[in-house]
Amino acid sequence: MMTFTLVRLRPVRFTRNLAVALALMSCAGCYRDLDISKIACDVNDERSCPDGYQCAAGKCVQAPAALDASNDGASPQVSTDSNGVDGAPVGVPDTAGVDSPNITPAETGSTTFVDSATDFGGIQGGDSGADIAQGPSPDAGTGDLPLSSATDTSDAPTVDLGNLSIDAEKHTITEFPIPTVGSSLGGIALGSDGNIWFAESDGNKIGRITTDGTIAEFDIPTANCGAAGITAGLDGNVWFIEHGPGTIGRVSPRGDIVEFPSLSNDGNEITVGPDGNLWFTERQYNKIGRITIAGSITEFPAKAGDNPVGITQGPDGNVWYAANGGSRIGRMTTTGTITDFQTTTAISGPYDITTGADGNLWFTEEQGNRIGCITPSGSVTEFLVPTADSQPEGITKGPDGNLWFTERTGNRIARITPTGTIAEFELPTANSYPEDIAVGADGNLWFTESGGNNIGRINP
């Protein structure tokens, strides 16, 4: 098991003078060499000079009271902070007592990677609000650094240094190797037992992983079945698709597997519908299927050219699916009536779909390299993924109210807020090809890596 901690420092907001803030950012003790007299200031703004100084003729000079109290009339006074650390000039905050972003220690035998780089792309002046620095574009990644397409303003720990505020966001990625080599992982879902269940397409198994990383695998009776989509049923079992023979499988929490042959010998993704039955897509035969808990199967033809892949229960009591072939989003009633909605991008290739916390449907576009949002009434909005040709695939609603998705060829896990702000996080294993993603009982995001042969975990 490998654990990697990614730390992204958010934009610095200055509430006093830029020179003071930059000096403080460089190191905790560097301000003792700072020449206050070289700081430009504004005579109309009493905050533009440190405490004990005043603005005169555009420069910070020591106030008369401070001069009287000093020994030589020039050097800044030195104080001892509450931690007993000497050396901080009066009026300039001492950072010795401020906690740095918490780094989760690696477990035995694991490796921890820490990214402490600061993204200056959104630095703003504290009073004017004008941009004073322009950072790298969202596409300009640096090694394993997480990327952000825009300033992220969601809640995160704040390190208050008086003159500046640094919001630190930390994400830890842990990877758990699958015992079966070359298993080619597919779908992933939270089971009713609180464990994470996943499909092994080439391994011909269904796997189960606990939140502490213990993995168990269960052989599927039918050989070369190509296990694909997976979901938890309302009966307490986990249901999955066997893409090769088009069989629907059911596995109990103990690992007992039962198979139900479908009518068209095809299948891709599966979900629980608003009627309590399991609904699944048949991409090759362009159908939507329904299977009851007892195993009775009914199929409905999709619109011509839809070739549905992802499927989910909508907030409106209908079933929604991603029409990969037609670049459309489909809405189906439980009686089989279909309405299609075209995506804004002509050739988008919708792949997976889920319901967001905002009551809309969110979907990935593997060909359009976008994340789409459609209201229950059919209004579509799309957001470009920062990494080019990232091939977004799996998507799920996170416990933080955002949407989380995989970038198969981008080798990233990404997050999009309901307003469209995207942040991306590089995976430790190169060419891992993340596929599907789900929320675990522990509140973390769990995902499959078909290329890396790992189950991954990232905290929201």
C-alpha positions in Angstrom: 0.0 0.0 0.0 1.3 3.4 -0.9 0.1 6.7 0.7 0.7 10.0 -1.0 -0.2 13.4 0.6 -0.9 16.2 -1.7 -1.0 19.7 -0.3 -2.3 22.6 -2.3 -1.9 26.1 -0.9 -4.6 28.4 -2.0 -4.1 32.0 -3.2 -2.6 34.4 -0.6 -4.7 37.4 0.2 -2.8 40.5 1.4 -4.3 42.8 4.0 -1.3 45.0 4.4 1.8 45.8 2.4 2.9 43.3 -0.3 6.6 43.5 0.7 5.8 42.6 4.3 3.7 39.7 3.1 6.3 38.3 0.7 9.0 38.6 3.4 6.8 36.6 5.8 6.2 33.9 3.2 9.9 33.3 2.5 10.7 32.0 6.0 9.7 32.5 9.6 13.0 34.3 10.5 13.6 36.3 7.4 11.8 39.4 8.6 14.5 40.2 11.1 16.6 41.3 8.0 13.8 43.3 6.4 14.5 47.0 5.8 11.2 48.6 6.7 12.3 51.9 5.3 12.3 50.5 1.8 8.6 49.6 2.0 6.5 51.9 -0.1 3.3 53.0 1.6 0.1 55.0 1.3 -0.2 58.1 3.5 -4.0 57.6 3.4 -3.8 54.0 4.6 -2.5 53.5 8.1 -2.4 49.8 7.6 0.3 50.0 4.8 3.1 50.1 7.4 3.8 47.6 10.2 2.9 48.5 13.8 5.3 51.0 15.2 5.8 52.7 11.9 4.0 55.5 10.0 3.9 56.6 6.4 5.9 59.7 5.5 6.7 60.8 1.9 5.7 57.4 0.6 8.1 55.5 2.9 7.6 53.7 6.2 9.5 55.4 9.0 9.5 54.5 12.7 6.9 56.4 14.7 8.2 58.9 17.3 6.9 56.8 20.2 8.7 53.7 18.9 11.9 55.7 18.5 11.8 56.9 22.1 11.3 53.4 23.3 14.1 51.8 21.3 17.8 51.6 22.4 19.3 53.1 19.2 16.4 54.7 17.5 16.7 52.6 14.4 16.4 48.8 15.0 12.9 47.3 15.3 12.1 46.1 18.8 12.3 42.3 19.4 9.6 40.5 21.3 9.2 37.0 22.7 6.0 35.2 21.5 3.9 32.9 23.6 6.2 30.0 22.7 9.3 31.7 24.0 10.7 32.3 20.6 12.8 35.5 20.2 13.6 37.4 17.1 10.3 38.8 15.7 10.1 42.5 15.2 7.2 44.2 17.0 4.3 44.6 14.6 5.4 41.7 12.3 3.7 38.4 13.2 5.9 35.6 14.4 5.1 32.3 12.6 6.9 30.0 15.0 3.7 29.2 16.9 1.6 28.6 13.8 0.9 25.0 12.8 1.9 24.0 9.3 -0.5 22.0 7.1 -1.0 18.7 8.8 0.8 15.8 7.0 -0.6 12.4 7.5 2.2 10.1 8.5 2.8 7.2 6.1 1.9 3.7 7.4 4.6 1.1 7.7 6.1 0.3 4.3 4.3 3.2 2.5 5.7 6.3 0.8 4.5 9.8 1.5 4.7 12.5 -1.2 4.2 16.1 -0.1 3.5 18.9 -2.5 4.0 22.2 -0.7 4.0 24.4 -3.8 1.9 27.5 -3.8 -0.4 28.4 -6.7 -0.2 32.1 -7.2 -2.7 32.2 -10.1 -5.3 34.0 -8.1 -3.3 36.3 -5.8 -5.3 39.5 -5.1 -4.6 42.8 -3.5 -6.3 43.0 -0.2 -7.9 46.5 -0.6 -8.2 47.0 -4.4 -9.1 43.5 -5.3 -7.0 43.8 -8.5 -4.8 41.0 -9.7 -1.2 41.6 -8.8 0.3 38.3 -10.1 -0.6 35.9 -12.8 0.2 32.2 -12.2 0.5 29.3 -14.6 -2.4 28.3 -16.6 -4.5 25.4 -15.3 -3.1 23.1 -18.0 0.5 23.7 -16.9 1.1 20.8 -14.5 4.3 20.3 -12.6 5.2 16.7 -12.0 2.8 15.3 -9.5 1.3 18.6 -8.4 -2.5 18.8 -8.2 -3.9 21.3 -10.7 -6.8 23.7 -10.4 -8.7 25.4 -13.2 -9.8 28.2 -11.0 -9.5 29.7 -7.5 -11.1 27.2 -5.1 -13.0 29.0 -2.4 -14.5 26.0 -0.5 -13.8 25.6 3.2 -10.3 24.6 4.2 -7.9 25.1 7.1 -6.7 28.8 7.3 -3.3 29.7 8.6 -3.6 33.2 9.9 -0.4 35.2 9.8 -1.8 38.6 10.5 -0.8 40.4 7.3 -1.7 37.4 5.0 -4.0 34.5 5.1 -3.0 31.2 3.4 -5.8 28.6 2.8 -4.2 25.1 2.8 -6.0 22.2 1.2 -4.6 18.7 1.7 -5.6 15.5 -0.1 -4.1 12.1 0.7 -4.1 9.4 -2.0 -3.7 5.8 -1.0 -3.4 2.9 -3.4 -4.1 -0.7 -2.5 -2.7 -3.4 -5.0 -5.1 -6.1 -6.1 -3.9 -9.7 -5.4 -4.8 -10.9 -8.9 -2.3 -9.5 -11.4 -3.8 -7.9 -14.5 -7.3 -7.9 -13.1 -8.4 -4.9 -15.3 -10.7 -3.2 -12.7 -14.0 -1.7 -13.7 -17.0 -0.6 -11.7 -16.9 0.2 -8.0 -19.7 0.7 -5.4 -20.5 0.9 -1.7 -22.2 -2.2 -0.4 -24.8 -2.5 2.3 -22.2 -4.1 4.5 -20.1 -0.8 4.6 -17.4 -2.3 2.4 -16.4 -1.2 -1.2 -17.1 -3.8 -3.9 -15.5 -3.8 -7.4 -15.5 -5.7 -10.6 -12.4 -7.4 -12.1 -13.0 -7.7 -15.8 -10.0 -9.8 -16.8 -9.6 -11.3 -13.4 -13.1 -12.7 -13.7 -13.8 -11.9 -10.0 -15.8 -9.6 -7.8 -13.6 -8.0 -5.2 -14.3 -6.5 -1.8 -12.1 -4.0 0.2 -12.7 -2.8 3.7 -12.0 0.8 4.7 -8.7 -0.3 6.2 -7.5 -1.9 2.9 -8.2 -5.6 3.5 -9.1 -7.2 0.1 -11.1 -10.4 -0.6 -11.9 -11.8 -4.1 -14.7 -14.1 -5.3 -14.6 -16.1 -8.5 -17.4 -15.6 -10.9 -18.8 -19.0 -12.1 -18.9 -18.1 -15.8 -15.5 -17.9 -17.4 -14.3 -14.8 -19.2 -17.5 -12.9 -18.3 -15.9 -9.4 -18.4 -17.4 -8.0 -15.1 -18.2 -4.3 -15.6 -20.7 -2.1 -13.8 -21.6 -2.8 -10.2 -24.1 -1.4 -7.7 -25.7 -2.2 -4.3 -29.3 -3.4 -4.5 -32.1 -2.7 -2.0 -32.0 -6.4 -1.1 -28.7 -6.1 0.7 -26.7 -7.8 -2.1 -24.4 -6.3 -4.7 -25.5 -6.5 -8.4 -23.1 -6.4 -11.4 -22.9 -6.7 -15.1 -21.1 -9.6 -16.9 -20.4 -7.9 -20.2 -19.2 -10.9 -22.2 -22.3 -13.2 -21.9 -24.6 -10.4 -21.0 -25.4 -11.9 -17.7 -26.6 -10.1 -14.6 -24.8 -11.2 -11.4 -25.7 -11.0 -7.8 -23.2 -11.4 -4.9 -24.1 -11.6 -1.3 -22.0 -10.0 1.5 -20.5 -13.4 2.1 -19.4 -13.7 -1.5 -22.0 -16.1 -2.9 -22.7 -15.4 -6.5 -25.9 -16.1 -8.6 -26.2 -15.3 -12.3 -29.2 -14.3 -14.4 -28.9 -14.4 -18.2 -30.2 -11.3 -20.0 -32.2 -11.4 -23.2 -29.7 -9.6 -25.5 -26.4 -11.0 -24.1 -25.0 -7.5 -23.5 -24.6 -5.1 -20.6 -22.5 -2.2 -19.3 -23.6 -0.2 -16.2 -26.2 -0.9 -13.6 -28.1 1.2 -10.9 -31.0 1.0 -8.6 -34.1 2.6 -10.1 -36.9 4.7 -8.5 -39.1 1.5 -8.5 -36.6 -0.5 -6.4 -35.5 -2.7 -9.3 -32.1 -2.8 -11.0 -31.8 -0.9 -14.3 -28.9 -1.5 -16.7 -27.6 -0.4 -20.1 -27.0 -2.5 -23.1 -24.7 -0.4 -25.3 -24.2 -2.9 -28.2 -27.8 -3.6 -28.6 -29.0 -0.1 -27.8 -31.4 -1.1 -25.0 -32.2 -0.3 -21.4 -32.9 -3.3 -19.2 -34.7 -3.8 -15.9 -34.2 -6.8 -13.6 -36.3 -7.4 -10.4 -34.8 -8.7 -7.2 -36.3 -12.1 -8.2 -34.4 -12.1 -11.5 -37.1 -11.2 -14.0 -35.8 -9.2 -16.9 -37.5 -6.7 -19.2 -35.8 -4.7 -22.0 -36.8 -1.4 -23.6 -35.3 -0.1 -26.8 -33.4 3.2 -26.6 -33.5 5.9 -29.2 -31.7 5.0 -32.5 -28.0 5.6 -32.1 -28.1 6.2 -28.3 -25.8 3.3 -27.4 -26.3 4.0 -23.7 -23.5 3.4 -21.1 -23.9 5.2 -17.7 -27.2 5.1 -15.9 -28.6 6.5 -12.7 -31.8 7.3 -10.8 -32.9 10.8 -11.3 -34.4 13.2 -8.7 -37.6 13.3 -10.7 -38.5 9.6 -10.3 -37.1 8.7 -13.8 -34.1 6.8 -15.0 -31.4 8.8 -16.7 -28.7 7.5 -19.0 -25.7 8.7 -21.0 -26.3 8.1 -24.7 -22.6 7.7 -25.7 -23.3 7.1 -29.4 -25.8 9.9 -29.9 -24.0 12.6 -27.8 -27.3 12.8 -25.9 -28.7 12.4 -22.4 -31.7 10.2 -22.1 -34.6 10.3 -19.7 -36.8 7.2 -19.3 -39.9 6.7 -17.3 -40.3 3.3 -15.4 -42.8 2.4 -18.2 -40.2 2.9 -20.9 -41.0 6.3 -22.4 -37.8 8.0 -23.5 -36.9 11.7 -24.0 -33.5 12.6 -25.4 -31.6 15.9 -24.8 -28.7 16.8 -27.1 -25.4 17.9 -25.4 -24.0 21.4 -26.3 -20.8 19.8 -27.7 -21.7 18.1 -31.0 -19.5 15.0 -30.5 -19.3 14.7 -26.7 -19.6 10.9 -26.0 -21.4 11.0 -22.7 -20.1 8.1 -20.6 -21.2 8.1 -16.9 -24.0 10.0 -15.1 -25.1 10.7 -11.5 -27.4 12.9 -9.5 -25.7 15.9 -7.8 -26.5 17.5 -4.5 -28.0 20.4 -6.4 -30.8 18.2 -7.8 -29.4 18.2 -11.3 -27.8 15.3 -13.3 -24.1 15.5 -13.9 -22.2 13.5 -16.6 -18.8 12.9 -18.1 -18.0 13.5 -21.8 -15.1 11.2 -22.8 -14.9 12.6 -26.3 -15.8 16.2 -25.5 -13.4 16.4 -22.5 -16.1 18.1 -20.5 -18.3 17.7 -17.5 -21.9 18.3 -18.3 -24.8 19.3 -16.1 -28.5 18.9 -17.1 -31.5 20.0 -15.2 -34.5 17.6 -14.8 -36.2 19.9 -17.4 -33.4 19.3 -19.9 -31.2 22.5 -19.8 -27.6 21.6 -20.5 -24.4 23.3 -19.3 -20.9 22.1 -19.9 -17.5 22.7 -18.3 -14.2 22.1 -20.0 -11.7 19.9 -18.1 -8.4 21.7 -17.7 -6.2 18.7 -18.8 -6.5 18.2 -22.5 -7.8 14.8 -23.8 -8.2 13.6 -20.2 -11.1 11.2 -21.1 -13.3 11.7 -18.1 -15.2 8.6 -17.2 -16.7 7.7 -13.8 -18.5 10.4 -11.8 -20.2 10.4 -8.4 -21.6 12.8 -5.9 -19.2 13.5 -3.1 -19.9 13.9 0.6 -18.8 17.5 0.3 -21.6 18.4 -2.0 -19.3 18.5 -5.1 -19.0 16.0 -7.9 -15.9 13.8 -8.2 -14.8 12.1 -11.4 -12.0 10.1 -13.0 -9.7 11.2 -15.8 -8.8 8.0 -17.5 -6.0 9.2 -19.8 -5.3 12.3 -17.7 -4.3 10.0 -14.8 -6.1 12.2 -12.3 -9.0 12.3 -9.9 -10.9 15.6 -10.2 -13.5 17.6 -8.4 -16.1 20.0 -9.8 -18.2 22.3 -7.7 -21.9 22.9 -8.5 -20.8 26.2 -10.0 -18.3 24.6 -12.3 -14.9 25.2 -10.6 -12.6 22.2 -11.3 -9.6 21.0 -9.3 -7.5 18.0 -10.5 -5.2 15.7 -8.4 -2.5 13.7 -10.1 -2.3 10.0 -9.2 0.9 8.5 -7.9 1.0 5.6 -10.3 1.7 6.5 -13.9 -0.7 5.2 -16.5 -3.1 4.0 -13.8 -6.1 4.6 -16.0 -8.7 5.4 -13.3 -12.1 4.1 -14.3 -15.0 4.3 -11.8 -15.4 6.2 -8.5 -17.7 5.9 -5.5 -18.1 7.2 -1.9 -17.2 4.9 0.9 -18.7 4.5 4.3 -15.7 6.3 5.7 -16.6 9.5 3.7 -13.6 9.1 1.3 -13.7 8.6 -2.5 -12.7 5.2 -3.7 -11.8 4.4 -7.3 -10.5 1.7 -9.6 -7.3 1.8 -11.6 -7.5 -0.5 -14.5 -3.9 0.1 -15.6 -2.3 0.4 -12.1 -4.3 -2.7 -10.9 -5.0 -0.8 -7.7 -7.9 0.4 -5.7 -7.4 4.1 -4.9 -8.7 6.3 -2.0 -8.7 10.0 -1.7 -10.2 12.2 1.0 -12.6 14.9 -0.2 
